[in-house]
């Protein structure tokens, strides 16, 4: 029993860590790409580097708020969905107990228990309606109770990651006199960071790291290149 408990704790920590990593990946991927493309586009249209910096900071602020809000709403929606399904499960236990009981028995049957053990396990479980409802949520619907702080954590993780990612392509413009020079340094720094980011992201998701790194880098380069070309075209 002790070993099982320790294993369970390890799994829970792993899942929470995965949620945080997912938030950081979402924030960093957009934070590196969108401000980079914006700065590239402005570099092709204006010479005033201060204007590029101001516009870049404004975009990072707006983008981090929008991304953070999106993460918050997603977390709240998950909580509301769980609460709604849990209420429905309690209603079904009250109104259709024989149907819900049979579903529990069928689950234990699927585990390979004998008929006698199926009945014993089912009767033991349904003595407590809270435990019964939680069981149905997890094994019938595949829903785990979300962390009540998940929405706030997600908003912070995504928003902060976006700011950190966004400052990378913008930072070279603080130290140069013109937009084109800033874009050259920004491209070198940002593409290198995109490659590293894509590499580790791919390792975490189990895809080929080099392929993933090149894919993320190419997407970032194409976004910036298209923005620069469109700005030049409009200016011309």
N, C-alpha and C positions, 0 to 999 in steps of 0.2 A: 504493500500500500504506500509506503514511504517513497519508494522509487517512482511510482506512478504519479504521486503528487508533485515531485520535483520535475518530472518530465512535463507535466501540465503547465507549471509555472514558466518553464523555458519556452514553451510554445506561445503562451500569452505575450511574453516579452518580445518574441520574434515578430508577432503580428503587429504589435504597437509600433515597433521599429520600422516595419514595412510601410505603415501608413505615413510616418514622418518622412521616410525616404521618398515616397511617392509625391508628397507635397513639395519637397525640395526639388525634385526632378521637374515637376510642372512649373514651379516658379523660375528656376534657373534657365530652363530651355527657352521660355518666352523672354525672360529678362536679358539673356545674351543676344537673342535674335532681333526682337522688335526695335529696341533703342539703336542697335547697330545699323539696321536698315534705315531708320529715321535719320541718323547722323550722316549716313552715306548719301541719302537723298538730298539733305540740306547742303552737304559739302559740294554737291554738283550744281546747286542753285545759288548759293550765297557765299560771299567771301568773308563776311564778318564771323569770326570764330566764336565771339561772345554770344551771338544770336544762336548758334548751334548748341552751345553749352546750356543756355537758358531753355531752349526748346527741348533739349534732351532731358534736363532735370524735370521739366514740367511733365514730359511723357512718362518718365520713370515714376513720378509721384502718382499720376493718374492711373498708370498701368498697375502699380502695386496695390492701389486701393481697389481697382476693378477686379484684379485677380484674387485678392484677399476676400473681397465680398463674395465672389463666386465660390470660393472654398467654404466660406461660412454658410452660405445658402445651401450648398450641397450637403454639409454636415447636418444642418437643421432638417433638411428634407429626409435624410436617412433616419433621424430620430423620430420624426413625425410618422414616417412610413412604418417603422417598427411599432410605435405606440398604437397606430391604427390596426395593424395586423394582430397585435397582442389582444386588443379589445375584442376583435372579431373571434379570436380563438377562445377567449373566456365565454363569449356568447354561445359559441357552438358547444362548448362543454356543458353549459347550463341547459341548452335547448335540445341538443342531440348527443347526450352522453354515450348512448350505445354505439353510435357511429364512431365517435372519437375513441372509445375504448377499443373497438375493433381495429382501428388504425394503429394503435399502440401495440396490440397483440401481433398484428401482421409485421410490424417492424421487428419485434423479437423473433418472429418466425424466420424472417430474412437473415437473422444472425445465426440461424441453425440450432436454436434452442429446441428442446423437446416440448411436446404439447403441455406437459405438466409444468415445466419451468416457464413457458410462455404465459400461462395463466397466473402463476405465482408472481412473476415479475410485473405483469400488467396490474394485478390487484394492489401490489405494493406501491407502484408508481401513482396510481390514480387516487390514492388516499389523500394526497395533498394536491389541491387544485392549482396552486401556484407552481409547484414542481411539474404538474401535468401540463399546464399551459406552456411553461418554459421548454419542456421536452418537445412538444408539438412544434413550437416556433423553430427550434434548432434542427430537428430531424425530419419534420414534414415540409417546412417552408425553407429550411436552410438559412435562417436568419439568426445572427448573433446580436445580442443587445449592444448598441453602440455606446461608446464612451460619452457621457453627458458633456464633457469638456471638448469633445472632438471638433465641434464647429469653430470654437475660438482658437484652438491649437492649429487647425488647418488654415484659418485666415492668417494667423501670424506667420506660420511656416512659409506659406506661399508668397505672402506679401514681402516678407524679409528676404526671401530667396530671389524674388524679382528685383528688388533694389540692389542687392549684391551683384546679381548677374548684369543688371543694366549699367552699373557704374564702370564695369570693365571696358566696354567699347567707348564709353564717353570720357573716361579719365585722360587719354592722351590729348584731348582737345584743351585741357587746362594748361598745357605746357607748350603750345605751338602758337604761331602767329596767323596761320591761315588754315582754311578748311581742308584743302587738298593734302597738306602735310599731316594734319590731324588724322585724316582718313587712312593714310598709308600706315601710320603707327597703330591706329585703331584696328585696321584689318589684320595686321600681324599678330597683335595681342589677342584679339577676339577669336580669330580662326584657330590659334593655338589652344585657347581655352575651350572652344567648341570641340576640338579634337579630343582633348583630355576628358572633357565632360561626357562626350559620346562614348568614349572607350569604357569609362567606369559605369556609365548607365547600362551599356550592353552587357558588361560582366554581371551586373546585378540582376538583369532580366534573363540571363542565360543565352543571349544571342552572341554570334561571333563578334568579339570586341573591335577588331580592326575594321570590319565591314560597318559596324554601327558607328564608329568614330568618323569614318569617311562620309557616311550618309549624313550625319548631323552637320559636319563641316561644310559639305557641299550645299546643303539646304540654306545654311546661314550665308554662305558666299553668294548664292543665287539671289537671295532676298535683298542683300545689300547692293549687289550689282544691278538688279532690276530697278531698285529705287534710285540709284545714281543715274542710270541711263534715262529713266523717265524724267527726272529733274533736268538733266541736260537737254533733253528733247523739248521740254516745255520752255526752258530758258532760250533755246535756239529759235 
